[in-house]
């Protein structure tokens, strides 16, 4: 994630708007980058004493599955790439069906929780896969996606986390938690996830959706506001790690928090 410069968006809830629409559901204000940059990096990069560094030999099938995911992770978002542009448009239409998008650079994007009028500047920390994750969430679990986008559930804070930027942060956190840029797993968590990836090549995308929904539930349980996001992410990561290490987890859908998702 970017460490310096820029600003983030805090979304202010408007009372009485449980089914918001673009232009009415939120006001957007600027704030310190500590929320996205410095504060968040300590969650993703810092290693705990209990994180044992071990090496796992991979089978050819495991190597192939990991390489495919790593190839996705390595792709930066390119605002000049037609495929990337179409994916961004698809995300808008999945988020606000029936609302015309005025442009890939537009103040409309702030309504989704991007830092400014050009979402491409927010993908630097997560790459194209962070857009793919958001789009997968919108298409495969539209009910949960809309609930989080529009902050429909629970007693929300006055100053909410920005949906889209939180999504990019979640992608980045998962890549770090699972150590996915290493040549092979160096932790038990990483090895367990690789086995789940063999069972379902969309395991990372599904885990992303689980994580987003779990993070929002913890946000509500902790009565958090945007300054607490780092604490909420830490708590979310700890629960993910516990669930991934449960003995009866044979596929990603076996995780207890998967039940939070709704189509």
Order of alpha helices (4+ residues) and beta strands (2+ residues): beta-beta-alpha-alpha-alpha-alpha-alpha-beta-alpha-alpha-alpha-alpha
